[in-house]
Amino acid sequence: MAENFKDLRLKLQSPHNSSSSRHSRDRKSEKSRRDSSNGKYKSKSHYQDLDASWSNADELSKVHAGIKQRRLFNDDQCEKIEEKINETVKIADKGEYKSHTVDRAPLRNKYFFGEGYTYGSQLEKKGPGMERLYPKGEVDEIPDWIHELVIKPLYDAKIVPEGFVNSAVINDYMPGGCIVSHIDPPHIFDRPIVSVSFFSDSALCFGCKFSFRPIRVSTPVLCLPIDRGCVTMIR
């Protein structure tokens, strides 16, 4: 790996993320930073371009153009949702969900509701386009609290049209855990993909290259800060 690859465990400190899409933990941060957007969509200047010398400016521009952010959930709303997420983890630990609702991996647990999918690690044939949804009924339905506390505010704010969301996924990251490099396949996910960070601020990094043995990650092309309670839409 190139010299600019760093030990991921030193670089990432437990961003916990919840995301929802059409198929679709970490404590509080400084309030002044979280409220800086005043609930409005953030401009491109909010993003950090970590590699100013990157040669393909057109591609970077496309990444910028496909992202919008909005501060939607206040502290009280976040706390209610976080309580429900903790309850979800306890239910899963008791084995009360369907087998494909819970996907466990080192430093990360994922909870599927509505629809479940695999990016290929469980498939005989791997690669782009091979990702598949689980058969209907193999994951639990979206809980009422997600509809009420997360999805309804998205509809009320006109972030996505009513009826758009039929899947919700909770990504629960341990210290050093992260979303690995991937592309959300268009044959599974309608756009936009909507992601909300709870329990803490976090970040999405674009253009990273991964090595698993040992765990290493390259410097990202773009690092997008996501404040607690902030909604990020990716097209």
C-alpha positions as CSV (number, residue, x, y, z in Angstrom):
1,M,0.0,0.0,0.0
2,A,1.1,3.6,-0.6
3,E,2.8,5.5,2.2
4,N,-0.2,7.7,2.7
5,F,-2.3,4.8,3.9
6,K,-2.9,5.0,7.7
7,D,-4.1,2.6,10.4
8,L,-7.8,3.0,10.3
9,R,-8.2,2.3,14.0
10,L,-6.1,5.5,14.7
11,K,-8.0,7.5,12.2
12,L,-11.6,6.8,13.0
13,Q,-13.3,7.1,16.4
14,S,-16.7,5.4,16.4
15,P,-19.0,7.3,14.1
16,H,-22.5,5.7,14.6
17,N,-24.8,6.1,11.7
18,S,-28.4,5.4,10.8
19,S,-29.5,5.6,7.2
20,S,-32.7,5.1,5.3
21,S,-33.6,5.0,1.6
22,R,-36.2,3.7,-0.7
23,H,-34.7,0.3,-0.2
24,S,-33.3,1.8,2.5
25,R,-23.7,5.7,18.6
26,D,-20.6,8.4,20.6
27,R,-22.0,11.2,22.5
28,K,-23.1,14.8,22.1
29,S,-20.8,17.4,20.6
30,E,-20.6,21.2,21.0
31,K,-24.0,22.7,20.4
32,S,-22.6,25.7,18.6
33,R,-21.1,23.5,15.9
34,R,-24.2,21.4,15.5
35,D,-26.5,24.5,15.1
36,S,-24.2,26.4,12.7
37,S,-26.3,25.4,9.7
38,N,-29.5,26.8,11.2
39,G,-31.4,23.9,9.6
40,K,-30.5,25.0,6.1
41,Y,-28.8,23.1,3.3
42,K,-25.1,23.5,3.5
43,S,-23.0,24.9,0.6
44,K,-20.1,23.2,-1.0
45,S,-17.7,25.3,1.2
46,H,-18.8,23.1,4.2
47,Y,-16.9,20.2,2.7
48,Q,-13.3,19.4,3.2
49,D,-11.2,18.7,0.1
50,L,-8.4,16.8,1.6
51,D,-6.5,16.3,-1.7
52,A,-6.3,19.7,-3.4
53,S,-3.9,18.4,-6.0
54,W,-6.3,15.7,-7.1
55,S,-6.1,15.7,-10.9
56,N,-9.7,14.9,-11.7
57,A,-11.6,18.1,-10.7
58,D,-14.6,17.1,-12.8
59,E,-15.1,14.0,-10.7
60,L,-14.8,16.0,-7.5
61,S,-17.3,18.4,-8.8
62,K,-19.7,15.6,-9.4
63,V,-19.3,14.4,-5.8
64,H,-20.1,17.9,-4.6
65,A,-23.1,18.2,-6.8
66,G,-24.6,14.9,-5.6
67,I,-24.7,15.8,-1.9
68,K,-27.0,18.0,0.1
69,Q,-27.1,18.4,3.9
70,R,-29.7,19.8,6.3
71,R,-29.8,20.0,10.1
72,L,-33.2,18.5,10.8
73,F,-33.3,16.8,14.2
74,N,-32.8,18.9,17.4
75,D,-31.3,17.6,20.7
76,D,-34.6,16.4,22.1
77,Q,-35.4,14.5,18.9
78,C,-32.0,13.0,18.8
79,E,-32.2,11.8,22.4
80,K,-35.6,10.1,21.8
81,I,-34.2,8.3,18.7
82,E,-31.0,7.3,20.4
83,E,-33.0,5.7,23.2
84,K,-34.9,3.7,20.6
85,I,-31.7,2.6,18.9
86,N,-30.3,1.4,22.2
87,E,-33.6,-0.6,22.7
88,T,-33.1,-2.1,19.2
89,V,-29.6,-3.3,20.1
90,K,-30.9,-4.9,23.3
91,I,-33.7,-6.7,21.3
92,A,-31.2,-8.0,18.8
93,D,-28.9,-9.2,21.6
94,K,-31.8,-11.3,22.9
95,G,-32.2,-12.9,19.5
96,E,-35.8,-11.6,19.0
97,Y,-35.3,-10.4,15.4
98,K,-35.4,-12.5,12.2
99,S,-32.0,-13.9,11.2
100,H,-31.4,-11.5,8.3
101,T,-32.5,-8.4,10.2
102,V,-29.2,-8.4,12.1
103,D,-25.8,-8.5,10.3
104,R,-22.8,-8.7,12.6
105,A,-19.2,-7.9,11.6
106,P,-16.1,-6.9,13.5
107,L,-16.6,-3.4,14.9
108,R,-20.0,-3.0,13.2
109,N,-23.5,-4.3,13.6
110,K,-26.2,-3.6,11.0
111,Y,-29.9,-3.8,11.5
112,F,-32.2,-4.1,8.4
113,F,-35.9,-3.1,8.5
114,G,-38.3,-3.3,5.6
115,E,-35.7,-4.6,3.1
116,G,-32.4,-6.4,3.6
117,Y,-29.6,-6.8,1.2
118,T,-26.1,-8.2,0.8
119,Y,-23.2,-6.5,-1.0
120,G,-21.8,-9.8,-2.0
121,S,-19.8,-11.3,0.9
122,Q,-22.5,-14.0,1.3
123,L,-22.8,-14.7,-2.5
124,E,-20.9,-17.3,-4.6
125,K,-20.4,-14.7,-7.4
126,K,-19.1,-11.4,-6.1
127,G,-18.7,-8.0,-7.8
128,P,-20.7,-5.0,-9.0
129,G,-24.2,-5.9,-10.0
130,M,-24.2,-9.1,-8.0
131,E,-25.7,-7.4,-4.9
132,R,-29.1,-8.8,-4.0
133,L,-32.1,-8.1,-1.8
134,Y,-33.2,-10.8,0.6
135,P,-36.6,-12.4,-0.2
136,K,-39.5,-10.5,1.2
137,G,-40.3,-11.4,4.8
138,E,-36.7,-12.4,5.7
139,V,-36.2,-9.1,7.7
140,D,-38.4,-7.4,10.2
141,E,-40.8,-4.6,9.1
142,I,-39.8,-1.0,9.8
143,P,-40.7,-0.3,13.5
144,D,-43.3,2.2,14.3
145,W,-40.8,4.4,16.1
146,I,-38.7,4.8,12.9
147,H,-41.8,5.8,11.0
148,E,-42.8,8.3,13.6
149,L,-39.5,9.7,14.8
150,V,-37.3,9.5,11.6
151,I,-39.3,9.0,8.4
152,K,-42.2,11.3,9.1
153,P,-39.9,14.3,9.8
154,L,-38.2,13.6,6.4
155,Y,-41.6,13.8,4.7
156,D,-42.7,16.8,6.6
157,A,-39.5,18.7,5.6
158,K,-40.1,17.7,1.9
159,I,-36.7,16.0,1.9
160,V,-38.2,13.0,0.1
161,P,-41.8,12.5,-1.2
162,E,-44.2,10.8,1.1
163,G,-44.2,7.0,0.6
164,F,-40.6,7.0,-0.8
165,V,-38.9,5.2,2.1
166,N,-39.5,1.5,2.3
167,S,-36.3,0.5,4.0
168,A,-34.4,1.7,7.1
169,V,-30.9,0.5,8.2
170,I,-29.2,1.2,11.5
171,N,-25.4,1.0,11.3
172,D,-23.9,0.6,14.8
173,Y,-20.2,1.2,14.9
174,M,-17.7,0.3,17.6
175,P,-14.5,2.4,18.2
176,G,-12.4,2.0,15.0
177,G,-15.3,0.8,12.9
178,C,-16.6,2.3,9.7
179,I,-18.4,1.9,6.5
180,V,-16.0,0.1,4.1
181,S,-15.4,1.4,0.6
182,H,-18.5,0.6,-1.6
183,I,-21.0,1.9,-4.1
184,D,-24.7,1.6,-3.3
185,P,-25.9,-0.3,-6.3
186,P,-28.6,1.5,-8.4
187,H,-30.5,-1.7,-9.0
188,I,-31.2,-1.9,-5.3
189,F,-31.3,1.7,-4.1
190,D,-33.4,4.5,-5.6
191,R,-31.9,8.0,-5.1
192,P,-31.5,9.9,-2.9
193,I,-30.0,7.8,-0.2
194,V,-30.7,9.5,3.1
195,S,-28.4,9.2,6.1
196,V,-28.6,10.7,9.6
197,S,-26.0,10.6,12.3
198,F,-27.0,10.0,15.9
199,F,-25.1,9.9,19.2
200,S,-22.2,11.9,17.7
201,D,-20.8,13.8,14.8
202,S,-19.3,11.6,12.1
203,A,-18.0,11.8,8.6
204,L,-18.4,10.3,5.2
205,C,-15.2,9.9,3.1
206,F,-15.2,9.6,-0.6
207,G,-12.5,8.1,-2.9
208,C,-10.8,6.0,-0.2
209,K,-8.9,2.8,-1.0
210,F,-9.0,0.0,1.5
211,S,-6.8,-2.8,2.6
212,F,-8.1,-5.3,5.1
213,R,-5.0,-7.2,6.1
214,P,-3.8,-5.1,7.8
215,I,-6.6,-2.6,8.0
216,R,-5.5,0.5,6.2
217,V,-7.2,3.4,4.4
218,S,-5.9,6.0,2.0
219,T,-6.4,9.7,2.3
220,P,-9.9,10.4,1.0
221,V,-10.6,12.7,-2.0
222,L,-13.4,14.3,0.0
223,C,-14.3,14.1,3.7
224,L,-17.8,15.2,4.4
225,P,-18.6,16.2,8.1
226,I,-22.0,15.0,9.3
227,D,-23.2,16.6,12.5
228,R,-25.4,14.8,15.0
229,G,-29.0,15.2,13.8
230,C,-27.9,16.3,10.3
231,V,-29.6,14.7,7.3
232,T,-27.3,13.9,4.3
233,M,-28.8,13.2,0.9
234,I,-26.7,11.4,-1.7
235,R,-27.8,11.0,-5.3
